[in-house]
Amino acid sequence: MTGTQGARPHRVRLRRWRRNPLRRRSDLAEAWLMLATLLLALLVGVFAGGTAAGVVNGSIEDRREGTRPVPAVLVEDAAHALPASATEDGDGGVWAKVRWTAFDGAVHTGRAEVDAGAKAGAEVTVWNDSAGRLTSAPPEGAEARFQIVMAGITVAVATGGLVVLGGWLCRCRMQWRRLAEWEAEWQRVEPSWRKRMTG
């Protein structure tokens, strides 16, 4: 037994970029395609992610400008209200009935998230939109930054992934075409090989 038996074949780095008699034009084209795909995925991903983060930031700013905190009065004990966690992510609060006066002077009632231990008659703060309807408070601080960053990352990864997928499909098409060319060439060469083997 020799010392090289069972050893892994040596892999040549950047083999498609190096000049050698075995390199085909399709190898070089495939190398350029993958390089262009990676660069395009990076650029498009960064651009799309930045755009998405800007859109989310603008949306949050619009919500801040379009909503206002309004004092309200709790109409019922919070202990008898529906837990907020049963309908959406809450911080231990409940959905209790409240009454507030809108900016136009009209009195409204509705359900808002309040502390679970609040009693009827307690003052709470709710948020109104420009029409005087109840709305959720706009995200602030870390929560707003988290939404902006996650939107940017998600869109960047998704967009870059689509570009990479497109490049990979193009590469597969090139490989299928190369295999078809090999098959056609072998069909031309095979008869002469058979004559040599049988002759």
mmCIF file of the C-alpha atoms, coordinates in Angstrom:
data_MODEL
# 
_entry.id   MODEL 
# 
loop_
_atom_site.group_PDB 
_atom_site.id 
_atom_site.type_symbol 
_atom_site.label_atom_id 
_atom_site.label_alt_id 
_atom_site.label_comp_id 
_atom_site.label_asym_id 
_atom_site.label_entity_id 
_atom_site.label_seq_id 
_atom_site.pdbx_PDB_ins_code 
_atom_site.Cartn_x 
_atom_site.Cartn_y 
_atom_site.Cartn_z 
_atom_site.occupancy 
_atom_site.B_iso_or_equiv 
_atom_site.pdbx_formal_charge 
_atom_site.auth_seq_id 
_atom_site.auth_comp_id 
_atom_site.auth_asym_id 
_atom_site.auth_atom_id 
_atom_site.pdbx_PDB_model_num 
ATOM 1   C CA . MET A 1 1   ? 0.000   0.000  0.000   1.00 0.00 ? 1   MET A CA 1 
ATOM 2   C CA . THR A 1 2   ? 1.254   3.477  -0.802  1.00 0.00 ? 2   THR A CA 1 
ATOM 3   C CA . GLY A 1 3   ? 1.137   6.476  1.457   1.00 0.00 ? 3   GLY A CA 1 
ATOM 4   C CA . THR A 1 4   ? -1.169  8.311  -0.901  1.00 0.00 ? 4   THR A CA 1 
ATOM 5   C CA . GLN A 1 5   ? -3.889  5.715  -0.971  1.00 0.00 ? 5   GLN A CA 1 
ATOM 6   C CA . GLY A 1 6   ? -7.157  7.041  0.418   1.00 0.00 ? 6   GLY A CA 1 
ATOM 7   C CA . ALA A 1 7   ? -5.962  10.663 0.338   1.00 0.00 ? 7   ALA A CA 1 
ATOM 8   C CA . ARG A 1 8   ? -8.372  13.321 -0.822  1.00 0.00 ? 8   ARG A CA 1 
ATOM 9   C CA . PRO A 1 9   ? -7.791  14.758 -4.288  1.00 0.00 ? 9   PRO A CA 1 
ATOM 10  C CA . HIS A 1 10  ? -6.050  18.123 -4.217  1.00 0.00 ? 10  HIS A CA 1 
ATOM 11  C CA . ARG A 1 11  ? -8.476  20.944 -4.926  1.00 0.00 ? 11  ARG A CA 1 
ATOM 12  C CA . VAL A 1 12  ? -7.047  23.801 -6.944  1.00 0.00 ? 12  VAL A CA 1 
ATOM 13  C CA . ARG A 1 13  ? -8.236  27.183 -5.745  1.00 0.00 ? 13  ARG A CA 1 
ATOM 14  C CA . LEU A 1 14  ? -9.531  29.650 -8.314  1.00 0.00 ? 14  LEU A CA 1 
ATOM 15  C CA . ARG A 1 15  ? -9.170  26.942 -10.955 1.00 0.00 ? 15  ARG A CA 1 
ATOM 16  C CA . ARG A 1 16  ? -11.625 28.675 -13.267 1.00 0.00 ? 16  ARG A CA 1 
ATOM 17  C CA . TRP A 1 17  ? -9.539  31.869 -13.219 1.00 0.00 ? 17  TRP A CA 1 
ATOM 18  C CA . ARG A 1 18  ? -6.156  30.248 -13.861 1.00 0.00 ? 18  ARG A CA 1 
ATOM 19  C CA . ARG A 1 19  ? -4.806  29.752 -17.353 1.00 0.00 ? 19  ARG A CA 1 
ATOM 20  C CA . ASN A 1 20  ? -4.538  26.092 -18.244 1.00 0.00 ? 20  ASN A CA 1 
ATOM 21  C CA . PRO A 1 21  ? -5.231  23.990 -21.342 1.00 0.00 ? 21  PRO A CA 1 
ATOM 22  C CA . LEU A 1 22  ? -8.196  22.256 -19.688 1.00 0.00 ? 22  LEU A CA 1 
ATOM 23  C CA . ARG A 1 23  ? -10.082 25.447 -18.905 1.00 0.00 ? 23  ARG A CA 1 
ATOM 24  C CA . ARG A 1 24  ? -13.054 25.949 -21.162 1.00 0.00 ? 24  ARG A CA 1 
ATOM 25  C CA . ARG A 1 25  ? -14.742 29.191 -22.078 1.00 0.00 ? 25  ARG A CA 1 
ATOM 26  C CA . SER A 1 26  ? -17.807 27.998 -20.188 1.00 0.00 ? 26  SER A CA 1 
ATOM 27  C CA . ASP A 1 27  ? -15.706 27.610 -17.013 1.00 0.00 ? 27  ASP A CA 1 
ATOM 28  C CA . LEU A 1 28  ? -14.578 31.228 -17.225 1.00 0.00 ? 28  LEU A CA 1 
ATOM 29  C CA . ALA A 1 29  ? -18.101 32.409 -18.042 1.00 0.00 ? 29  ALA A CA 1 
ATOM 30  C CA . GLU A 1 30  ? -19.431 30.493 -15.036 1.00 0.00 ? 30  GLU A CA 1 
ATOM 31  C CA . ALA A 1 31  ? -16.798 32.052 -12.765 1.00 0.00 ? 31  ALA A CA 1 
ATOM 32  C CA . TRP A 1 32  ? -17.686 35.557 -13.963 1.00 0.00 ? 32  TRP A CA 1 
ATOM 33  C CA . LEU A 1 33  ? -21.394 34.792 -13.529 1.00 0.00 ? 33  LEU A CA 1 
ATOM 34  C CA . MET A 1 34  ? -20.990 33.724 -9.903  1.00 0.00 ? 34  MET A CA 1 
ATOM 35  C CA . LEU A 1 35  ? -18.780 36.722 -9.091  1.00 0.00 ? 35  LEU A CA 1 
ATOM 36  C CA . ALA A 1 36  ? -21.276 39.107 -10.688 1.00 0.00 ? 36  ALA A CA 1 
ATOM 37  C CA . THR A 1 37  ? -24.123 37.369 -8.859  1.00 0.00 ? 37  THR A CA 1 
ATOM 38  C CA . LEU A 1 38  ? -22.482 37.771 -5.450  1.00 0.00 ? 38  LEU A CA 1 
ATOM 39  C CA . LEU A 1 39  ? -21.626 41.434 -6.055  1.00 0.00 ? 39  LEU A CA 1 
ATOM 40  C CA . LEU A 1 40  ? -25.111 42.182 -7.378  1.00 0.00 ? 40  LEU A CA 1 
ATOM 41  C CA . ALA A 1 41  ? -26.725 40.341 -4.442  1.00 0.00 ? 41  ALA A CA 1 
ATOM 42  C CA . LEU A 1 42  ? -24.682 42.441 -2.021  1.00 0.00 ? 42  LEU A CA 1 
ATOM 43  C CA . LEU A 1 43  ? -25.449 45.750 -3.715  1.00 0.00 ? 43  LEU A CA 1 
ATOM 44  C CA . VAL A 1 44  ? -29.138 45.058 -4.313  1.00 0.00 ? 44  VAL A CA 1 
ATOM 45  C CA . GLY A 1 45  ? -29.553 43.633 -0.815  1.00 0.00 ? 45  GLY A CA 1 
ATOM 46  C CA . VAL A 1 46  ? -27.991 46.685 0.828   1.00 0.00 ? 46  VAL A CA 1 
ATOM 47  C CA . PHE A 1 47  ? -30.037 49.072 -1.317  1.00 0.00 ? 47  PHE A CA 1 
ATOM 48  C CA . ALA A 1 48  ? -33.321 47.212 -0.749  1.00 0.00 ? 48  ALA A CA 1 
ATOM 49  C CA . GLY A 1 49  ? -32.659 46.814 2.983   1.00 0.00 ? 49  GLY A CA 1 
ATOM 50  C CA . GLY A 1 50  ? -31.846 50.504 3.376   1.00 0.00 ? 50  GLY A CA 1 
ATOM 51  C CA . THR A 1 51  ? -34.953 51.460 1.428   1.00 0.00 ? 51  THR A CA 1 
ATOM 52  C CA . ALA A 1 52  ? -37.152 49.176 3.533   1.00 0.00 ? 52  ALA A CA 1 
ATOM 53  C CA . ALA A 1 53  ? -35.690 50.553 6.772   1.00 0.00 ? 53  ALA A CA 1 
ATOM 54  C CA . GLY A 1 54  ? -36.383 54.084 5.528   1.00 0.00 ? 54  GLY A CA 1 
ATOM 55  C CA . VAL A 1 55  ? -39.977 53.196 4.656   1.00 0.00 ? 55  VAL A CA 1 
ATOM 56  C CA . VAL A 1 56  ? -40.611 51.653 8.076   1.00 0.00 ? 56  VAL A CA 1 
ATOM 57  C CA . ASN A 1 57  ? -38.997 54.633 9.786   1.00 0.00 ? 57  ASN A CA 1 
ATOM 58  C CA . GLY A 1 58  ? -41.200 56.992 7.770   1.00 0.00 ? 58  GLY A CA 1 
ATOM 59  C CA . SER A 1 59  ? -44.276 54.944 8.653   1.00 0.00 ? 59  SER A CA 1 
ATOM 60  C CA . ILE A 1 60  ? -43.431 55.142 12.353  1.00 0.00 ? 60  ILE A CA 1 
ATOM 61  C CA . GLU A 1 61  ? -42.905 58.887 12.077  1.00 0.00 ? 61  GLU A CA 1 
ATOM 62  C CA . ASP A 1 62  ? -46.276 59.251 10.332  1.00 0.00 ? 62  ASP A CA 1 
ATOM 63  C CA . ARG A 1 63  ? -47.923 57.287 13.136  1.00 0.00 ? 63  ARG A CA 1 
ATOM 64  C CA . ARG A 1 64  ? -46.299 59.539 15.708  1.00 0.00 ? 64  ARG A CA 1 
ATOM 65  C CA . GLU A 1 65  ? -47.558 62.642 13.907  1.00 0.00 ? 65  GLU A CA 1 
ATOM 66  C CA . GLY A 1 66  ? -51.030 61.187 13.333  1.00 0.00 ? 66  GLY A CA 1 
ATOM 67  C CA . THR A 1 67  ? -51.695 59.949 16.868  1.00 0.00 ? 67  THR A CA 1 
ATOM 68  C CA . ARG A 1 68  ? -52.007 61.743 20.193  1.00 0.00 ? 68  ARG A CA 1 
ATOM 69  C CA . PRO A 1 69  ? -52.223 60.603 23.802  1.00 0.00 ? 69  PRO A CA 1 
ATOM 70  C CA . VAL A 1 70  ? -55.635 61.339 25.332  1.00 0.00 ? 70  VAL A CA 1 
ATOM 71  C CA . PRO A 1 71  ? -56.717 61.002 28.987  1.00 0.00 ? 71  PRO A CA 1 
ATOM 72  C CA . ALA A 1 72  ? -59.520 58.475 29.504  1.00 0.00 ? 72  ALA A CA 1 
ATOM 73  C CA . VAL A 1 73  ? -61.516 57.027 32.394  1.00 0.00 ? 73  VAL A CA 1 
ATOM 74  C CA . LEU A 1 74  ? -61.821 53.308 33.040  1.00 0.00 ? 74  LEU A CA 1 
ATOM 75  C CA . VAL A 1 75  ? -65.501 52.311 32.903  1.00 0.00 ? 75  VAL A CA 1 
ATOM 76  C CA . GLU A 1 76  ? -65.111 48.803 34.395  1.00 0.00 ? 76  GLU A CA 1 
ATOM 77  C CA . ASP A 1 77  ? -62.759 47.007 36.720  1.00 0.00 ? 77  ASP A CA 1 
ATOM 78  C CA . ALA A 1 78  ? -59.829 45.612 34.768  1.00 0.00 ? 78  ALA A CA 1 
ATOM 79  C CA . ALA A 1 79  ? -60.125 42.334 36.677  1.00 0.00 ? 79  ALA A CA 1 
ATOM 80  C CA . HIS A 1 80  ? -63.273 41.474 34.669  1.00 0.00 ? 80  HIS A CA 1 
ATOM 81  C CA . ALA A 1 81  ? -61.754 42.363 31.273  1.00 0.00 ? 81  ALA A CA 1 
ATOM 82  C CA . LEU A 1 82  ? -60.259 40.144 28.579  1.00 0.00 ? 82  LEU A CA 1 
ATOM 83  C CA . PRO A 1 83  ? -56.486 39.535 28.983  1.00 0.00 ? 83  PRO A CA 1 
ATOM 84  C CA . ALA A 1 84  ? -54.495 41.359 26.316  1.00 0.00 ? 84  ALA A CA 1 
ATOM 85  C CA . SER A 1 85  ? -52.239 38.343 25.808  1.00 0.00 ? 85  SER A CA 1 
ATOM 86  C CA . ALA A 1 86  ? -55.257 36.390 24.545  1.00 0.00 ? 86  ALA A CA 1 
ATOM 87  C CA . THR A 1 87  ? -55.547 38.616 21.501  1.00 0.00 ? 87  THR A CA 1 
ATOM 88  C CA . GLU A 1 88  ? -52.047 39.967 20.833  1.00 0.00 ? 88  GLU A CA 1 
ATOM 89  C CA . ASP A 1 89  ? -48.666 40.346 22.459  1.00 0.00 ? 89  ASP A CA 1 
ATOM 90  C CA . GLY A 1 90  ? -49.189 42.344 25.598  1.00 0.00 ? 90  GLY A CA 1 
ATOM 91  C CA . ASP A 1 91  ? -47.225 43.136 28.729  1.00 0.00 ? 91  ASP A CA 1 
ATOM 92  C CA . GLY A 1 92  ? -49.664 41.606 31.187  1.00 0.00 ? 92  GLY A CA 1 
ATOM 93  C CA . GLY A 1 93  ? -52.436 44.157 30.588  1.00 0.00 ? 93  GLY A CA 1 
ATOM 94  C CA . VAL A 1 94  ? -56.107 43.594 29.794  1.00 0.00 ? 94  VAL A CA 1 
ATOM 95  C CA . TRP A 1 95  ? -58.598 45.020 27.282  1.00 0.00 ? 95  TRP A CA 1 
ATOM 96  C CA . ALA A 1 96  ? -61.005 47.064 29.371  1.00 0.00 ? 96  ALA A CA 1 
ATOM 97  C CA . LYS A 1 97  ? -63.761 49.510 28.465  1.00 0.00 ? 97  LYS A CA 1 
ATOM 98  C CA . VAL A 1 98  ? -62.749 53.164 28.669  1.00 0.00 ? 98  VAL A CA 1 
ATOM 99  C CA . ARG A 1 99  ? -64.406 56.516 28.005  1.00 0.00 ? 99  ARG A CA 1 
ATOM 100 C CA . TRP A 1 100 ? -62.636 59.557 26.574  1.00 0.00 ? 100 TRP A CA 1 
ATOM 101 C CA . THR A 1 101 ? -63.368 62.922 25.031  1.00 0.00 ? 101 THR A CA 1 
ATOM 102 C CA . ALA A 1 102 ? -61.968 63.445 21.538  1.00 0.00 ? 102 ALA A CA 1 
ATOM 103 C CA . PHE A 1 103 ? -60.444 66.699 20.318  1.00 0.00 ? 103 PHE A CA 1 
ATOM 104 C CA . ASP A 1 104 ? -63.745 67.694 18.721  1.00 0.00 ? 104 ASP A CA 1 
ATOM 105 C CA . GLY A 1 105 ? -65.480 67.414 22.128  1.00 0.00 ? 105 GLY A CA 1 
ATOM 106 C CA . ALA A 1 106 ? -67.369 64.200 21.331  1.00 0.00 ? 106 ALA A CA 1 
ATOM 107 C CA . VAL A 1 107 ? -67.441 61.526 24.042  1.00 0.00 ? 107 VAL A CA 1 
ATOM 108 C CA . HIS A 1 108 ? -66.408 58.017 22.922  1.00 0.00 ? 108 HIS A CA 1 
ATOM 109 C CA . THR A 1 109 ? -66.176 54.605 24.524  1.00 0.00 ? 109 THR A CA 1 
ATOM 110 C CA . GLY A 1 110 ? -64.068 51.641 23.490  1.00 0.00 ? 110 GLY A CA 1 
ATOM 111 C CA . ARG A 1 111 ? -61.638 49.027 24.701  1.00 0.00 ? 111 ARG A CA 1 
ATOM 112 C CA . ALA A 1 112 ? -58.006 49.839 25.410  1.00 0.00 ? 112 ALA A CA 1 
ATOM 113 C CA . GLU A 1 113 ? -55.142 47.960 27.011  1.00 0.00 ? 113 GLU A CA 1 
ATOM 114 C CA . VAL A 1 114 ? -54.758 48.876 30.701  1.00 0.00 ? 114 VAL A CA 1 
ATOM 115 C CA . ASP A 1 115 ? -53.071 47.450 33.781  1.00 0.00 ? 115 ASP A CA 1 
ATOM 116 C CA . ALA A 1 116 ? -54.743 44.297 35.088  1.00 0.00 ? 116 ALA A CA 1 
ATOM 117 C CA . GLY A 1 117 ? -55.159 45.760 38.586  1.00 0.00 ? 117 GLY A CA 1 
ATOM 118 C CA . ALA A 1 118 ? -56.836 49.042 37.559  1.00 0.00 ? 118 ALA A CA 1 
ATOM 119 C CA . LYS A 1 119 ? -60.241 49.850 39.044  1.00 0.00 ? 119 LYS A CA 1 
ATOM 120 C CA . ALA A 1 120 ? -63.275 51.511 37.493  1.00 0.00 ? 120 ALA A CA 1 
ATOM 121 C CA . GLY A 1 121 ? -62.945 55.315 37.560  1.00 0.00 ? 121 GLY A CA 1 
ATOM 122 C CA . ALA A 1 122 ? -59.160 55.260 37.281  1.00 0.00 ? 122 ALA A CA 1 
ATOM 123 C CA . GLU A 1 123 ? -57.537 57.579 34.759  1.00 0.00 ? 123 GLU A CA 1 
ATOM 124 C CA . VAL A 1 124 ? -55.629 55.939 31.924  1.00 0.00 ? 124 VAL A CA 1 
ATOM 125 C CA . THR A 1 125 ? -53.980 57.223 28.768  1.00 0.00 ? 125 THR A CA 1 
ATOM 126 C CA . VAL A 1 126 ? -55.194 56.085 25.352  1.00 0.00 ? 126 VAL A CA 1 
ATOM 127 C CA . TRP A 1 127 ? -54.083 57.042 21.848  1.00 0.00 ? 127 TRP A CA 1 
ATOM 128 C CA . ASN A 1 128 ? -56.339 58.611 19.213  1.00 0.00 ? 128 ASN A CA 1 
ATOM 129 C CA . ASP A 1 129 ? -55.840 58.984 15.492  1.00 0.00 ? 129 ASP A CA 1 
ATOM 130 C CA . SER A 1 130 ? -56.794 62.116 13.572  1.00 0.00 ? 130 SER A CA 1 
ATOM 131 C CA . ALA A 1 131 ? -60.451 60.959 13.466  1.00 0.00 ? 131 ALA A CA 1 
ATOM 132 C CA . GLY A 1 132 ? -60.623 60.530 17.254  1.00 0.00 ? 132 GLY A CA 1 
ATOM 133 C CA . ARG A 1 133 ? -60.611 56.719 17.127  1.00 0.00 ? 133 ARG A CA 1 
ATOM 134 C CA . LEU A 1 134 ? -58.641 54.456 19.430  1.00 0.00 ? 134 LEU A CA 1 
ATOM 135 C CA . THR A 1 135 ? -55.335 53.287 18.037  1.00 0.00 ? 135 THR A CA 1 
ATOM 136 C CA . SER A 1 136 ? -52.209 51.650 19.376  1.00 0.00 ? 136 SER A CA 1 
ATOM 137 C CA . ALA A 1 137 ? -49.355 53.773 20.655  1.00 0.00 ? 137 ALA A CA 1 
ATOM 138 C CA . PRO A 1 138 ? -46.578 54.303 18.097  1.00 0.00 ? 138 PRO A CA 1 
ATOM 139 C CA . PRO A 1 139 ? -43.382 52.389 18.881  1.00 0.00 ? 139 PRO A CA 1 
ATOM 140 C CA . GLU A 1 140 ? -40.678 54.369 20.627  1.00 0.00 ? 140 GLU A CA 1 
ATOM 141 C CA . GLY A 1 141 ? -37.017 53.936 21.468  1.00 0.00 ? 141 GLY A CA 1 
ATOM 142 C CA . ALA A 1 142 ? -35.661 50.387 21.317  1.00 0.00 ? 142 ALA A CA 1 
ATOM 143 C CA . GLU A 1 143 ? -38.913 48.976 19.964  1.00 0.00 ? 143 GLU A CA 1 
ATOM 144 C CA . ALA A 1 144 ? -38.913 51.396 17.028  1.00 0.00 ? 144 ALA A CA 1 
ATOM 145 C CA . ARG A 1 145 ? -35.233 50.755 16.295  1.00 0.00 ? 145 ARG A CA 1 
ATOM 146 C CA . PHE A 1 146 ? -35.834 47.000 16.421  1.00 0.00 ? 146 PHE A CA 1 
ATOM 147 C CA . GLN A 1 147 ? -38.671 47.224 13.884  1.00 0.00 ? 147 GLN A CA 1 
ATOM 148 C CA . ILE A 1 148 ? -36.585 49.392 11.556  1.00 0.00 ? 148 ILE A CA 1 
ATOM 149 C CA . VAL A 1 149 ? -33.487 47.180 11.758  1.00 0.00 ? 149 VAL A CA 1 
ATOM 150 C CA . MET A 1 150 ? -35.449 43.929 11.380  1.00 0.00 ? 150 MET A CA 1 
ATOM 151 C CA . ALA A 1 151 ? -37.302 45.282 8.343   1.00 0.00 ? 151 ALA A CA 1 
ATOM 152 C CA . GLY A 1 152 ? -34.004 46.304 6.728   1.00 0.00 ? 152 GLY A CA 1 
ATOM 153 C CA . ILE A 1 153 ? -32.295 42.971 7.470   1.00 0.00 ? 153 ILE A CA 1 
ATOM 154 C CA . THR A 1 154 ? -35.271 40.881 6.350   1.00 0.00 ? 154 THR A CA 1 
ATOM 155 C CA . VAL A 1 155 ? -35.668 42.691 3.031   1.00 0.00 ? 155 VAL A CA 1 
ATOM 156 C CA . ALA A 1 156 ? -31.897 42.739 2.419   1.00 0.00 ? 156 ALA A CA 1 
ATOM 157 C CA . VAL A 1 157 ? -31.554 38.988 3.001   1.00 0.00 ? 157 VAL A CA 1 
ATOM 158 C CA . ALA A 1 158 ? -34.659 38.160 0.958   1.00 0.00 ? 158 ALA A CA 1 
ATOM 159 C CA . THR A 1 159 ? -33.634 40.368 -1.977  1.00 0.00 ? 159 THR A CA 1 
ATOM 160 C CA . GLY A 1 160 ? -30.029 39.198 -1.960  1.00 0.00 ? 160 GLY A CA 1 
ATOM 161 C CA . GLY A 1 161 ? -31.234 35.605 -1.734  1.00 0.00 ? 161 GLY A CA 1 
ATOM 162 C CA . LEU A 1 162 ? -33.429 36.061 -4.814  1.00 0.00 ? 162 LEU A CA 1 
ATOM 163 C CA . VAL A 1 163 ? -30.462 37.421 -6.770  1.00 0.00 ? 163 VAL A CA 1 
ATOM 164 C CA . VAL A 1 164 ? -28.305 34.482 -5.688  1.00 0.00 ? 164 VAL A CA 1 
ATOM 165 C CA . LEU A 1 165 ? -31.083 32.079 -6.631  1.00 0.00 ? 165 LEU A CA 1 
ATOM 166 C CA . GLY A 1 166 ? -31.324 33.680 -10.070 1.00 0.00 ? 166 GLY A CA 1 
ATOM 167 C CA . GLY A 1 167 ? -27.554 33.356 -10.552 1.00 0.00 ? 167 GLY A CA 1 
ATOM 168 C CA . TRP A 1 168 ? -27.652 29.737 -9.413  1.00 0.00 ? 168 TRP A CA 1 
ATOM 169 C CA . LEU A 1 169 ? -30.429 28.950 -11.919 1.00 0.00 ? 169 LEU A CA 1 
ATOM 170 C CA . CYS A 1 170 ? -28.401 30.580 -14.698 1.00 0.00 ? 170 CYS A CA 1 
ATOM 171 C CA . ARG A 1 171 ? -25.405 28.495 -13.665 1.00 0.00 ? 171 ARG A CA 1 
ATOM 172 C CA . CYS A 1 172 ? -27.499 25.323 -13.749 1.00 0.00 ? 172 CYS A CA 1 
ATOM 173 C CA . ARG A 1 173 ? -28.709 26.233 -17.223 1.00 0.00 ? 173 ARG A CA 1 
ATOM 174 C CA . MET A 1 174 ? -25.112 26.711 -18.356 1.00 0.00 ? 174 MET A CA 1 
ATOM 175 C CA . GLN A 1 175 ? -24.162 23.322 -16.905 1.00 0.00 ? 175 GLN A CA 1 
ATOM 176 C CA . TRP A 1 176 ? -27.105 21.603 -18.605 1.00 0.00 ? 176 TRP A CA 1 
ATOM 177 C CA . ARG A 1 177 ? -26.128 23.218 -21.893 1.00 0.00 ? 177 ARG A CA 1 
ATOM 178 C CA . ARG A 1 178 ? -22.518 22.092 -21.430 1.00 0.00 ? 178 ARG A CA 1 
ATOM 179 C CA . LEU A 1 179 ? -23.662 18.530 -20.727 1.00 0.00 ? 179 LEU A CA 1 
ATOM 180 C CA . ALA A 1 180 ? -25.814 18.591 -23.864 1.00 0.00 ? 180 ALA A CA 1 
ATOM 181 C CA . GLU A 1 181 ? -22.803 19.778 -25.906 1.00 0.00 ? 181 GLU A CA 1 
ATOM 182 C CA . TRP A 1 182 ? -20.673 16.997 -24.424 1.00 0.00 ? 182 TRP A CA 1 
ATOM 183 C CA . GLU A 1 183 ? -23.347 14.469 -25.288 1.00 0.00 ? 183 GLU A CA 1 
ATOM 184 C CA . ALA A 1 184 ? -23.568 15.734 -28.867 1.00 0.00 ? 184 ALA A CA 1 
ATOM 185 C CA . GLU A 1 185 ? -19.773 15.664 -29.210 1.00 0.00 ? 185 GLU A CA 1 
ATOM 186 C CA . TRP A 1 186 ? -19.608 12.150 -27.811 1.00 0.00 ? 186 TRP A CA 1 
ATOM 187 C CA . GLN A 1 187 ? -22.200 11.025 -30.335 1.00 0.00 ? 187 GLN A CA 1 
ATOM 188 C CA . ARG A 1 188 ? -19.836 12.198 -33.066 1.00 0.00 ? 188 ARG A CA 1 
ATOM 189 C CA . VAL A 1 189 ? -16.679 10.711 -31.536 1.00 0.00 ? 189 VAL A CA 1 
ATOM 190 C CA . GLU A 1 190 ? -18.072 7.390  -30.256 1.00 0.00 ? 190 GLU A CA 1 
ATOM 191 C CA . PRO A 1 191 ? -18.152 5.571  -33.646 1.00 0.00 ? 191 PRO A CA 1 
ATOM 192 C CA . SER A 1 192 ? -14.438 6.203  -34.271 1.00 0.00 ? 192 SER A CA 1 
ATOM 193 C CA . TRP A 1 193 ? -13.602 5.043  -30.736 1.00 0.00 ? 193 TRP A CA 1 
ATOM 194 C CA . ARG A 1 194 ? -15.563 1.839  -31.302 1.00 0.00 ? 194 ARG A CA 1 
ATOM 195 C CA . LYS A 1 195 ? -13.674 1.156  -34.520 1.00 0.00 ? 195 LYS A CA 1 
ATOM 196 C CA . ARG A 1 196 ? -10.348 1.610  -32.723 1.00 0.00 ? 196 ARG A CA 1 
ATOM 197 C CA . MET A 1 197 ? -11.404 -0.669 -29.857 1.00 0.00 ? 197 MET A CA 1 
ATOM 198 C CA . THR A 1 198 ? -12.726 -3.394 -32.138 1.00 0.00 ? 198 THR A CA 1 
ATOM 199 C CA . GLY A 1 199 ? -10.004 -2.975 -34.769 1.00 0.00 ? 199 GLY A CA 1 
# 
